[in-house]
Amino acid sequence: MDQNDARQNQEAKPEEDLNLDSNNMASLLEREGIDIDFPKAGEIRKGVIASISQGQILVSVGTKSEGVISGKEYEMIPADELQTLHVGDEISVYVVNPEDQNGNLTLSYTRAREERDWLRAEELLTSKASFTSTIIGYNKGGLIVPLGGLRGFVPASQISLSRRAGLSGSTPEEKFNEMLNSPIEACVIEVDRERHRLILSERAAATETRDTLKERVIGELEEGDVRVGRVTSLADFGAFVNISGADGLVHLSEISWERIRHPNEVLKVGDEVKVKVISIDREKKRIGLSIRQLLEDPWAQQVAEYQVGQLVEGVITRLTKFGAFARLKDDVEGLIHISEISEKRIEHPKEVLHEGEKLPLRIIKIDAANHRIGLSIRKVDSMAFADMDWQTLLEETSEGEGEPLNSASDQEEEPPDKGIAD
């Protein structure tokens, strides 16, 4: 090697070192006056196919070297679609990694298409515009309809009224099989990328028909009417029931007299239920329904034996900042407000009570409408209820001995026996 070759190698080495350092690439090019728009992870770019080989596609996206679609990103491309790609074609690609461990710019064809489809879904959700597609499948809850490369879901409750009118059978196959490959017009009503959830509605695409039908039903309904309907969908806050072609809402609190956390504890889609119309908002076209108001209230039976002023025994079940809850017989629960716990001022019930403690209590309020019983510890020995306590004691004593109850006049004339009073 002559001196000129050695000198050239020494001059080239610093540049080669810089090329090995990806962090200094951009600064080097900037110093040399070369303007290259470096890709960023997650962005979508237009590119031209430079070459196609088995298991790999090279795409030029305007950088110093081509990006590569290989591995699982290559395998994800449908075979029929792969056959349509040719060298020189312009395609959209998704930047997976600007520079992997081998220094390659890794790209994805399918992720770019998916991102484009999600953007379109979000635009349709915002604009409320409809699109036309084909029914490609179904499950027990509804229909599968594609939006580009995404699989959208049309719940049974969101199928058009005309299509639902022709439904028959009890299994998904009996209901939906004949709809396969049929055209459908739908609107996007929910987009959730993280959960890969795309919810569509055929009914929303036929707003005029839906609104006309609902207006007619609302015009015929009156508060207090009792109708038979079918559960069309369940949500955290209640159940939607279709009556005569219009959906009404049975709020969670109106489903059962028992406390439930979700409608699916007592209902399922498709159930036939009897409902009472409890509210009609003709301006907003909303119908409020109730199932529980047509059922016998078990709470009324449970508290029938109780009355204000009565002494009862309860077990402390919960302590809260505002008071303590106590369970009486038949699992009836009442509240001891913090002001009714002690004659002394306390900041929290835990200062004087603990869960599981059994103690005598006085009923000071019964609110049948709201299913609430007010209890007191402070008034257990109150003289305001002395006559009631004395009468209760006489009744219990007489029932135990099989003797008739004393009359009111007898109670006034005959003082209580000291032993009984004690």
C-alpha positions, 0 to 999 in steps of 0.5 A: 500500500502506498502513502496516498492509499494510507492517507485516504484510508485515514481520512475515510475512517472518521466518516465511517465511524460517524456512519456507524453512529445512528445518533450522529447521522442527522447532524452529519447530513445537516453539516454536509447540506443534505436534507433528508426527511428521516422517518418516525415510528408510527407515521404513514408514508408514500413509497415506491416498490423497489423490489419484491422477493420471497419473504421480502419487499423493499420500498423506497420512501425517500431516505438514503436506503430502502425500507424493508417489509419482511417477517411477520409484516410480510406474512400479514399481507393477504396472498391475493393482495400480494399478487397485485403488488408490482415493482414501481407501484406506489403504496402506503407504508407504516413505519414500524422502526426507523432503524432496527438492530441491523440498521434497517428501516422496517415497514408494514403494508397492512398496518398502513392500511389499517391506520387508514381504515381507522382514520376513515372510521373516525371521520364517519363517526364524526360526520355521521355519514353512512357507507355501503358494505357487505355482510360477511359473517355473524355471531350470536349478538349480530352481524359482521360487516367490514369497513376496509380491512377492519371488521365492524360489528352490527349488534342485533339491536342496531339492525334495521327495523325492516330486516329485523321484521323478517327474523325468525328462529332461536339460533344465530344460524336460523336468524342471520344465515340468509343475510350473508353476502347481502349489501348493507348501509351502516353508520359508525357509532363507536370507535375504540382503537385500543380494544380494536372495537368498531360498532356499526348501526344499520338503523342509524343509516335509516334515520327517517324510518326509525324516527317516524316509527318512534314518533308514532309509538310515542304519540300513542303511549301514555304514562302508566301504560303496560306493554310487553316488549323484548330486550334489545340491548344491555348497558351498564346503566340499564336495558333497552326494551323494544315496544311496538318498534320503538326502544325505551330505557329501563334504568338499572334502578327500575329493573328489580327491587333487589340491588343489582350491579348490571342488568345482565344479572337478571336479563338477557338480550331477547327476553320478553318482558312486561314493562310499565311506561313511567315517563315520555319525553316527546321533544327528545323522543325518549321513553322511560320504562319500569319492570320492577313497578309491576312486581310485588315489593318485597321490602314492603312485606319485610318492614310491615312488622316495624313501626316508628318508635319500636325497639329492635336488635341490629348488627353493625354491618358497615361504618361510614363517615356519616353513620353506621349501617345495621342489619335487622331481621330478614336482612333489612338494613337501616342507617344510624346517622352519626348524630344518633350514635352518641350523646357526645360529639364524635368525628367518626362512628368507629370511635364507639362502634365496630362491625359485627357488634350487636346492640339494641336500636330505636326505629326513628324513621321509615321511608317506604318510598326510598326503602330507608329505615332510620335508626338511633342508639341515642334514643334507645332509653328516651322517655319520649317512647316510654309508653310505647316500650311499656305497651310492648313489654305488656304485649310480650309478657301477655303473649308469653303467659297466654293472658289477654292484653291489658287495657289502656286504663289498666296500664295507667292504673297499675304500675309495672312490677319492679322485677319486670321493669328491671 
